[in-house]
Amino acid sequence: MNVSGLVSTVPLSLSDQLVTLLRPYASLVLPGVLVLFFVAASAAVVLSDRWHARRAFVLCFFVGLLLSNFLLPVSPLPFVSWGHFSQPTSEVETYREIRLVDESGHEIKMDDGLTLAFDSVSERQLIRHVRGGQSDARNETEARRLLARASQYREAVGRGETGRIERFPHHGLTSRWTPELLDGYERFVGVRVYEMTFVTSEDGTHVVRYEEAVVFESFPLADAESIPARASSMPTRSMNRTGPRERSRVVAGAGLARTGVTG
Amino acid sequence: MFVNYFADDARSSPVNLAVGRFVLGWWLVWKTVHYDWSLLFSGISRSMAYNGYDAILPVSAPWILTVEKWLLIALVLLVVVGYRIRFTALASAALATHLGTVRNTVTSSGEVSSLFIGSVFLVFVALYSDDDVLSVDGLRRVRSKSLDWLVARLKSDDDRSYRMPSMKYALLTLAILFFSTAASKVVDGGGLGFVAPSNLARLVLVRSYVYPWHDVQLVVVDYPLLGVLGGIGTLALEFGLLVAVLAGATVTPFVLGLVAFTLSNVVLLGIFFVDNLFFLTLFAAFDRAYARLAVDRDLDLVFDEHCLFCARSLYPVDLFDVEGSVTFYSQYDAPDGYEDRPGVDFGRAMYVFDGDDAHEGYDAFRELLRQNRLFHPLAWVMARRPVRAVGRRVYRYVADNRGRHFACRVENGG
């Protein structure tokens, strides 16, 4: 995210119009900007002692950086903009997550490290992809892929090959599977994607209502008649814990258990 | 503690730029070496990938990414030592950007955007490589200098000044990114929504369910005022860094604050912006730390001013002597009495004089290393008997044959 909102008050701002105009050509424009950047950088390096080449390149770079951070709604690479958690929270917050389901119906939140070899893909992008299946066959294919990765990753966790300090820490230090955590689970047979809605108090210090809904599920490794029912609902703050015991933050009497929420 | 290169990009020592290259290089190696890049073109990661950059991605030949990784690492290591920086830094930047673009197809989080930031820094390093003195390139450039230039430089008492525009532009880039982050918080938050007491409390509370890790962060929920202070502090730091940079003020409190902010993120939200720590470290005043490690003693060094090889060999000594504690003399202007000391022969070797003590050849080099505690381990190794025996022999051979095997103009001086 960036501060292009500053100019969004201008009727369909110029930057939005530009993006709309160029969107059909994104697959040309985006790589084009990247290639152009390095062609210009190479020229500036080669001609560094002539024609103010370096200064011109640096000036153009900072113009591009300012545009991509303060004007354009998107940042064409290699320009980037940061905007972490810039949107203020609201009383109703929605999250989505992928859970793997074992033969007994126990669910465990996916450790996003399993998506690549111990690093992660964007969970949001993955969920959008998994949900975007137009056919049962594709859905099942994607679920199978996840289950296969989960199985490999589970073995790697058992062998202690994950979370090694020699690897560069990847984004998100949370929801890490540990051998102790996985002990209580049988073979994973299916995948569920949940949409979790948290309604919090006005001061943000308590969850007053929690709802969750399955927005996708696929059980490619279970017989049709033995697909486990949803045994429990989440979240619990004990799930995927790698630290000490939890403290409940759910208001008693709001229809929610202390250690989590039943839905 | 940290340097505002925008206010003044010149330092009295070339150390910072060399250490900056080292930090940037090792960060990039650590970040890429353990990663199996070809996985990005397989399985679910490819099927969910954003395809806007496919025109420049070797989708059908994932092995190219593995080749790119090892090529990148080799090039970055050359950047670290400063070998042909113009090419190696630019090529490293291009490869890191390319790999980053591949990874960007499946996630655009901070861990990926940092690859582009690091690449841009490398481009700056390539652009201003001629200012990079403490590097293989810098030492190679000395080969084109005349003996007279070298001798004059060694003997000169003038203050040294080393420009570092690459650090200036890297700092400005980082400051703009932080400023933009703060601005987006204010704009997206409709003003002060970001610092509202409920905001951080709710964010931490809900994420403690979605990404359960520990309970420490719930202190922000219990004491929302902490969240308010944290929010205000975050905005002040992110806005303030650019203001301080442009105003030419000290950046130290802002950089330290942003380091603390980065670490507090880990506790509160479980996010590990570890790359930021490396980027902020680039601007530390390593030269001051190096100077603090210097030994408090003055040395006199006497060398053969007709020997080009000798003068070139002593040039790095001059670069590392940030305190100016070594005074260079030739055999013709050495202080009275030095040559009359027993065993001293300026035609035979280089000498270092520490008060009444005279150190010849190999031992003189060892004394020079002892001028800074950073090199004491190396000096200790050099003092071990077998190493010293070999070292002295090598020095003797080089000194005796410098006219034959090395670029050395031996003639009668005047």
Chai-1 contact restraints between the chains, C-beta under 6 A:
chainA,res_idxA,chainB,res_idxB,connection_type,confidence,min_distance_angstrom,max_distance_angstrom,comment,restraint_id
A,M1,B,S184,contact,1.0,0.0,6.0,A-B,restraint_1
A,N2,B,S184,contact,1.0,0.0,6.0,A-B,restraint_2
A,V3,B,A183,contact,1.0,0.0,6.0,A-B,restraint_3
A,V3,B,S184,contact,1.0,0.0,6.0,A-B,restraint_4
A,V3,B,V187,contact,1.0,0.0,6.0,A-B,restraint_5
A,G5,B,V187,contact,1.0,0.0,6.0,A-B,restraint_6
A,L6,B,V187,contact,1.0,0.0,6.0,A-B,restraint_7
A,A26,B,G52,contact,1.0,0.0,6.0,A-B,restraint_8
A,S27,B,G52,contact,1.0,0.0,6.0,A-B,restraint_9
A,L30,B,G52,contact,1.0,0.0,6.0,A-B,restraint_10
A,L30,B,Y53,contact,1.0,0.0,6.0,A-B,restraint_11
A,P31,B,Y53,contact,1.0,0.0,6.0,A-B,restraint_12
A,P31,B,A55,contact,1.0,0.0,6.0,A-B,restraint_13
A,P31,B,I56,contact,1.0,0.0,6.0,A-B,restraint_14
A,F38,B,A94,contact,1.0,0.0,6.0,A-B,restraint_15
A,A41,B,V123,contact,1.0,0.0,6.0,A-B,restraint_16
A,A44,B,L127,contact,1.0,0.0,6.0,A-B,restraint_17
A,V45,B,R86,contact,1.0,0.0,6.0,A-B,restraint_18
A,V45,B,L90,contact,1.0,0.0,6.0,A-B,restraint_19
A,V45,B,A126,contact,1.0,0.0,6.0,A-B,restraint_20
A,V45,B,L127,contact,1.0,0.0,6.0,A-B,restraint_21
A,R54,B,L127,contact,1.0,0.0,6.0,A-B,restraint_22
A,V58,B,Y169,contact,1.0,0.0,6.0,A-B,restraint_23
A,L65,B,I176,contact,1.0,0.0,6.0,A-B,restraint_24
A,N69,B,S180,contact,1.0,0.0,6.0,A-B,restraint_25
A,L77,B,T101,contact,1.0,0.0,6.0,A-B,restraint_26
A,L77,B,F116,contact,1.0,0.0,6.0,A-B,restraint_27
A,P78,B,T97,contact,1.0,0.0,6.0,A-B,restraint_28
A,P78,B,F116,contact,1.0,0.0,6.0,A-B,restraint_29
A,P78,B,S119,contact,1.0,0.0,6.0,A-B,restraint_30
A,V80,B,S113,contact,1.0,0.0,6.0,A-B,restraint_31
A,V80,B,F116,contact,1.0,0.0,6.0,A-B,restraint_32
A,S81,B,S180,contact,1.0,0.0,6.0,A-B,restraint_33
A,W82,B,L177,contact,1.0,0.0,6.0,A-B,restraint_34
A,W82,B,T181,contact,1.0,0.0,6.0,A-B,restraint_35
A,G83,B,T181,contact,1.0,0.0,6.0,A-B,restraint_36
A,G83,B,S184,contact,1.0,0.0,6.0,A-B,restraint_37
A,S86,B,S184,contact,1.0,0.0,6.0,A-B,restraint_38
A,S86,B,K185,contact,1.0,0.0,6.0,A-B,restraint_39
A,S86,B,D188,contact,1.0,0.0,6.0,A-B,restraint_40
A,Q87,B,D188,contact,1.0,0.0,6.0,A-B,restraint_41
A,P88,B,G189,contact,1.0,0.0,6.0,A-B,restraint_42
A,P88,B,G193,contact,1.0,0.0,6.0,A-B,restraint_43
A,P88,B,F194,contact,1.0,0.0,6.0,A-B,restraint_44
A,P88,B,N199,contact,1.0,0.0,6.0,A-B,restraint_45
A,T89,B,N199,contact,1.0,0.0,6.0,A-B,restraint_46
A,T89,B,R202,contact,1.0,0.0,6.0,A-B,restraint_47
A,T89,B,L203,contact,1.0,0.0,6.0,A-B,restraint_48
A,E93,B,V206,contact,1.0,0.0,6.0,A-B,restraint_49
A,Y95,B,V210,contact,1.0,0.0,6.0,A-B,restraint_50
A,L116,B,L39,contact,1.0,0.0,6.0,A-B,restraint_51
A,L116,B,S45,contact,1.0,0.0,6.0,A-B,restraint_52
A,A117,B,D36,contact,1.0,0.0,6.0,A-B,restraint_53
A,A117,B,L39,contact,1.0,0.0,6.0,A-B,restraint_54
A,V121,B,S45,contact,1.0,0.0,6.0,A-B,restraint_55
A,V121,B,V106,contact,1.0,0.0,6.0,A-B,restraint_56
A,V121,B,T107,contact,1.0,0.0,6.0,A-B,restraint_57
A,S122,B,T107,contact,1.0,0.0,6.0,A-B,restraint_58
A,Q125,B,M48,contact,1.0,0.0,6.0,A-B,restraint_59
A,L126,B,M48,contact,1.0,0.0,6.0,A-B,restraint_60
A,H129,B,M48,contact,1.0,0.0,6.0,A-B,restraint_61
A,R145,B,G43,contact,1.0,0.0,6.0,A-B,restraint_62
A,R145,B,I44,contact,1.0,0.0,6.0,A-B,restraint_63
A,R167,B,H34,contact,1.0,0.0,6.0,A-B,restraint_64
A,F168,B,W30,contact,1.0,0.0,6.0,A-B,restraint_65
A,F168,B,K31,contact,1.0,0.0,6.0,A-B,restraint_66
A,P169,B,F272,contact,1.0,0.0,6.0,A-B,restraint_67
A,P169,B,V274,contact,1.0,0.0,6.0,A-B,restraint_68
A,H170,B,E111,contact,1.0,0.0,6.0,A-B,restraint_69
A,H171,B,S109,contact,1.0,0.0,6.0,A-B,restraint_70
A,H171,B,E111,contact,1.0,0.0,6.0,A-B,restraint_71
A,L173,B,G270,contact,1.0,0.0,6.0,A-B,restraint_72
A,L173,B,F272,contact,1.0,0.0,6.0,A-B,restraint_73
A,T174,B,Y211,contact,1.0,0.0,6.0,A-B,restraint_74
A,T174,B,W213,contact,1.0,0.0,6.0,A-B,restraint_75
A,T174,B,G270,contact,1.0,0.0,6.0,A-B,restraint_76
A,S175,B,Y211,contact,1.0,0.0,6.0,A-B,restraint_77
A,F198,B,V206,contact,1.0,0.0,6.0,A-B,restraint_78
A,T200,B,R202,contact,1.0,0.0,6.0,A-B,restraint_79
A,D203,B,S198,contact,1.0,0.0,6.0,A-B,restraint_80
A,G204,B,S198,contact,1.0,0.0,6.0,A-B,restraint_81
A,G204,B,A201,contact,1.0,0.0,6.0,A-B,restraint_82
A,G204,B,R202,contact,1.0,0.0,6.0,A-B,restraint_83
A,T205,B,A201,contact,1.0,0.0,6.0,A-B,restraint_84
A,T205,B,V221,contact,1.0,0.0,6.0,A-B,restraint_85
A,P235,B,Y209,contact,1.0,0.0,6.0,A-B,restraint_86
A,R237,B,Y209,contact,1.0,0.0,6.0,A-B,restraint_87
A,R237,B,P212,contact,1.0,0.0,6.0,A-B,restraint_88
A,N240,B,P212,contact,1.0,0.0,6.0,A-B,restraint_89
A,R241,B,P212,contact,1.0,0.0,6.0,A-B,restraint_90
A,G243,B,W213,contact,1.0,0.0,6.0,A-B,restraint_91
A,G243,B,H214,contact,1.0,0.0,6.0,A-B,restraint_92
A,R247,B,D215,contact,1.0,0.0,6.0,A-B,restraint_93
A,R249,B,L205,contact,1.0,0.0,6.0,A-B,restraint_94
